[in-house]
Amino acid sequence: MLSSYRKIRVRRFLGLLFLSSLTICLWWGIPLKAQTPPYADQFVQQGIERYQAGDYNGAIAPWHRALILYQKANNSQQEVAIVAENLARTYQQLGQSNQAIQYWEQAIAYYRPIDRQQTGRLFTEQAQSYSSMGQNRQAIALLCGAVQPNQECLPQTAVSIARSHKDLLGEAAAWGSLGEAYRIRGDYLQAINYLQNSLKIAAEIANPQLHISALNSLGNTYSNLSQVGDRQAKSAEQLGESEQANQLRQEVVSNNTKAVEFFQNSLRLAQQQNDRINQTRAYINLIPLYYRQKNSIAAAQANQQALALWQQLPDNRNKIYTAIDLAKKQSSINSPLECLNAEVQPNAIALLKQATSIAQKTQDNRALSFAVGELGHIYECRQDYTQALKLTQQARWAAEQDKDSLYLWEWQTGRIYQTQNQKPAAISAYEKAITTIETIRDEILTANRDLQFDFRDNVEPIYRELIALKLDDVPPAILLAATDANTKNLSSVLTTADSLKLAELQNYFGDDCALTVVNQQGVNIGSIDRNTAIFSSLILDERTAIIASLPNGNKKITWLDKDNESLRKEINEFRLGLESFFDDYNPQSAQKVYDWLIRPFTAELEQAQINTLVFIQDGILRSVPMAALHDGEKFLIQKYAVATTPGLSLTELKASNPQNLRALALGLTERVEIDGQEFAPLPYVQQEIGEVQEHLKGSTPLLNEEFNRTRLQQELSGNTYPIIHIATHGVFGTVPENTFLVTGNQEKLTITELDTLIRSTNKSTEPIELLTLTACQTAIGDDRAALGLAGVAVQAGAKSALASLWSIEDAATAQVAAQFYESLKESRMSKAQALQKAQLSLIEQGGIYTHPAYWAPFILIGNWL
């Protein structure tokens, strides 16, 4: 029986979720006030006992009952806040972050006017919930605010509140959570700075849990740096840049070593504390690092140590996920679909069966879905498809409420059916997987952006495998009428491909990406533009499909029988030839690509009187300008206006009013150096800006030091500009952090920052008409960078973008800009036709300008009308 003279108390232990394995330790003193609602405290105690036993689902129901009773009592607001806190932590433990955030809001509303220190601590925990959902902007806003590096955190954020109260525990937790948010975001240097702050304070106050957390997060950060560096090195090797590849390899080795050191330090501290869960976590984290160091003996020893410790853990959610993680690390596999070696499969099966048993006992359906689903994958690898399908179905049932895992098991179901030649069932399962992805795209494609390359393993194949399945029965090289069943099938394929393009862009730009689907029901090109054909490329493992869609609804598909790697090599050779300014141009590669992509459709294009070609490119094909294809006599641009778009669903197809066009013209003429990278002066930029002013009356120029964030924001806030013209160095990299424009005050302006400025200051409800970037560059062969360029209009909040694939002589750039704007304004051409005329004007000058290096890099992205 509970004493009636005791008051509710809680030893608040900050749930440091930036260490995923750290459990939250709650301890409640036994409640009661004289007028406590009947039974409320008994319900509280029931929840405590179940939580401490690892039964998180079981803790929720009695706490909910207590919360309702406390809410009905006018004098129990503190109790309401405390129960809300613990419900938030419990929902977070169960991976239900949306519910957790709602309860954090309740608790914060109580503490905000009376306890600022506790409010700051709860901001930290709420931020962790946002981070777990991939919503890192919200997390960073709560913890510090979106400040520039080396700036003080904003007032009323977790860090600032903790510092003003000299709350070292709260400050260390806030810095650690902030570092983890930046790590997940992919901003590793910022993450390291903030995590070092947390580590220093944790050592100062001798808090082992905080210390372990910071060490683990630093280990993860350097491990991520190592992974990204390894991928960049492989890309450099593919491009023949051996010196850069060697430098990147050295950085990979260094970062891998640092990650090992941080995890080993975390392990030693966990051993001193007899903290088995964090010892286990450290060993698991070390296994792949040892494999990367080619130290299979150390990896095997770490695996054995982790297994021994795992057996000693209590049966709770941590033990389930640790078992799943251990099962996947029984060998040095890299891909989630890669099969474990036959000799280690029994160990993995035993682990997953134990994890399944614990999940069933604790009624943790989310954990159960992963345990049973991974078990199903092993049986899929064993080609025991009956058992694989049975287990995968169980995983689907368990994941009904957790769609971020459901799509994995729907995909697995599709693969199994496909292997069994049950094509309709396979297609149905794949379609269900994609439908599920569409409902949770914001969460799964923006979370863990540091591992965004894993998108190619975990999400992208679902779309491509479905596309391949649907294309199997479509006859190639035959013009299909709009009413043909095969045409409808091709339309379905293109819809799936369009969804893939959206997913790729959101994954590339992360949680900063503000995608707006403007054509929900698809696009009837014929009703908008009777003289335009749409070319869609779809690169599959062993071959590439090219689909032409004509204005009358007819379609035609051809196949290029080249595997992905062979296609990449030949396209890179084509691009290298285009950029060879000082060599005589040999159109042989351009003719080869023309024969692949255009020649099979020439009769249909002529019959339909097509004058504009719009390309929706895939993979490596994004990195080359189609205008430079050659039929043996002429370049493609000499026959057709050419444009590209990332996807029709993202493209607002409405012609602009040429009479209303004016520009905010920003430019940089001077040499600058940023982060050790030197950018040459652009002396013709002043002339280029002058041409913009001449052809677009009422334009405003901002040159050199005037081209900065503050002036840009002022102009956009006070005026409406349909066109933003930026003549400066622009770099498009493999990751968005390496995608930026150079401003006049020698700073980087990322495309996402530009988008934020435009969207926050644009007075019109319409997006800006055109964003022009005239000195951009993307690396040859880097289709991730080309993806960033393809999505620049969407990400910058513009209907269209005019950009360059590589930097060229800025005198030629000034000519192209002048001719483009003159044609757009005076001749009332479409944007695609205006660019065509500008490129032809260079070719017709003769001399060096006939070389495509000077005119080909300019591409029109988005709305071509």
Buried (B, 14 or more C-beta within 10 A) or exposed (E): EEEEEBEBEBEBBBBBBBBBBBBBEBEBEBBBBEEBBEEBBBBBBBBBEBBBBBBBBBBBEBBBBBBBBBBEBEEBBBBBBBBBBBBBBBBBBBBBBEBBBBBBEBBBBBBBEEBBBBBBBBBBBBBBBBBBBBBBBBBBBBBBBEEEEEEEBBEBBBBBBBBBBEBBBBBBBBBBBBBBBBBBBBBBEBBBBBBBBBBEBBBEEEBBBBBBBBBBBBBBBBBBBBBBBBBBBEBBBBBEBEEBBEBBBEBBBBBBBBBBBBBBBBBBBBEEBEBBBBBBBBBBBBBBBBBBBEBEEBBBBBBEBBBEBBEEBEBBBBBBBBBBBBBBBBBBBEEEBEBBEEEBBEBBBEBBBBBBBBBBEBEBBBBBBBBBBBBBBBBBBBEBBEBBBEBBBBBBBBBEEBBBBBBBBBBBBBBBBBEEEBBEBBBBBBBBBBEBBEEBBBBBBBBBBBBBBBBBBBBBBBBBBBBBBBBEEBEEEEBBEBEBEBBEBBBBBBEBBBBBBBBBBBBBBBBBBBBEEBBEEEBEBBEEBBBBBBBBBBBBEEBBBBBBBBBEBBBBBBBBEBEBEEBBBBBBBBBBBBBEEEEEBEBEBBBBBBBBBBBBBEEBBEEBEBBBBBBBBBBBBBBBBBBBBBBEEEBBBBBBBBBBBBBBBBBBBEEBEBEEBBBBBBBBBBEBEBEEEEBEEBEBBBBBBBBBBEBBEEBBBBBBEBBBBEBBBEBBEEEBBBBBBBBBBBBBBBBBBBBBBBBBBBBBBBBBBBBBBBBEBBEEEEBBBBBBBBBBBBBBBBBBBBBBBBBBBBBBBBBBBBBBBBBBBBEBBBBBBBBBBBBBBEEBBBBBBBBBBBBBBBBEBEEEBBBBBBBBBBBBBBBBB
